């Protein structure tokens, strides 16, 4: 009966929900979630303006977070990890260089150079590549052409739980013919303390991020823009893992051309070429009693492009995106025996895998009348992997003697959604189908240690495409100061890629339980559901609540790993003139539907309370935004289902954010 209830609950919804940012009215255009980010758009409504990108994203009902430490959390969309989802920065494909997922793409940007995160659920998110779970596009700040004008800002913050010191600064110049932008943000944190003043060792980090943009109006309605982001993190501790990170460094560059055609048919043409490179070095030299010292560096380089063309024909809004990329991923491991007379042991954990992709995405949004809309989208892509290292290829052939050095695949995504607006009601439903190629780790990984399960993983280059059939629906009502929305989605995933124990193999990692090889289950299913409500009362007060529940099962009705239990987020806020205040509670139910096969155990229920207050000072054209607050007010010691190896979350944390614009 509970499963039937979940399915009925889910039948009303879609995860591309109405924006939970500054917008209060139901949109009659694209219905998707947009989270406002960035120091240039700080308002009293932001609870903690200088929080990390991860903290912004987890406000979404569609996104959960897997934590391995205090830094670089892994975003999970619709309870699917990054292999099944797509995260881009301004449409650019970027691939991490760490085999242990210590460097998700979100770790290489900062609030100082982003404006918003656009979240799209399921197959509709295939604009920049194939996905089955959904997509997040992190959009940069955009410059403007205007009268000669300089803008400056300085940000500073402090957090008591880990003695984190935050400093940022930015400058912008606008002209009728060009604009310039530059910003910097640094974070320096020590080990944090969990509830009851328990120090969590190896949770420190240091980070600096800088970026710059320059835009030139080369002709009327023609823009040329160059952009660069440089991010460097050092001395990053990962308490949930056996190794830390001595260096995580990224350079992200792009050159963008935009044209607004003088045409009734074509409305915008946006073309970009880009290049990014990432260096990542795992390090265990700071850990005591290491049996065998190891170096584990990784590198990722990506060249790419896209060209988007938007148009309108009568009641049709059209989008075409032609895109492609070429990526090189290399990771290696060197073991240093304690006995200096023994030989070093070297191997490739990613054997110099070259990945190329060429794709096309088409979307048509059709207005049947002012209240009824249909959106149809689809993509087709050619995907190819090639192992360039002969040594790495021969290592994999130990387990796959018939494998070739190259494998090509055809990837497909299609979706159709219906939306109806009438008076105070808004509802819709949709369906989709898509597939994705195995990741580099799933296809070509070599003895990758999973510290949560304590198994070494080996890739499988013969895996089939993983495919997903999706159904979604939503129903919303808005009347005066009250808003409620019920939403959900169902994914049936065929050839579900996951690890399978190989009993005859001995683990390479000391203390490991055994070896797993990536294989494909017959199928799996994931149900996501959410209830969002908002009520304004007494003019200046607002109550918001978000209730989410998910369930994941394989074809034998066994639980899937990392599926969120019942979660509640509720807040009451007050805003009047230049003063704001908020109190909120976040709670999870007990996680009893866990996957023992993949190293999960039961997670207790918890509830944590946050309070904050802010004031905006005005001095002529200058503004000072201040925000002070307390997270985990009761100093609760807890962890969630998605905290790797049950590392506890931070305890009571006093924070102060100050942002000065002039």
Secondary structure, DSSP 8 states (H G I E B T S, - for coil): -HHHHHHHHHTT--SS----SS--S--SS---EEEE--GGG--TT-S-TT--HHHHHTTSTTEEEEBSSSS--EEEETTB-GGGSEEEETTEE-----TTS---GGGG--GGGEEEEEEEEGGGGGGGS--SSEEEEEEE------SSEEEEEEEEEEETTTTEEEEEEEEEEE-SSEEEEEEEEEEEE---EEGGGEE-SS--EEEEEEEEEEEEEEETTEEEEEEEEEEEEEEE--TTSS-EEEEEEEEEEEEEEEE--S-SSEEEEEEEEEEEEEEEEEE-TTSSS-SSEEEEEEEEEEEEEEEEEEEEETTEEEEEEEEEEEEEEEEEEEEE-SSTTS--EEEEEEEEEEEEEEEEEEEEEEEEETTEEEEEEEEEEEEEEEE--HHHHHHHTTT-TT--SEEEEEEEEEEEEEEEEETTEEEEEEEEEEEE---HHHHHB-SEEETTTTEEEE--TT---EEEEEEEEEEEEEETTEEEEEEEEEEEEEEEEEEEE-TT---SSTT--EEEEEEEEEEEEEEEEEEEEEEEETTTEEEEEEEEEEEEEETTS-B-SS----EEEEEEEEEETTEEEEEEEEEE--B-S--GGGT---B--EEEEEEEEEEEEEETTEEEEEEEEEESTT------TTBGGG---B--EEEEEEEEE-
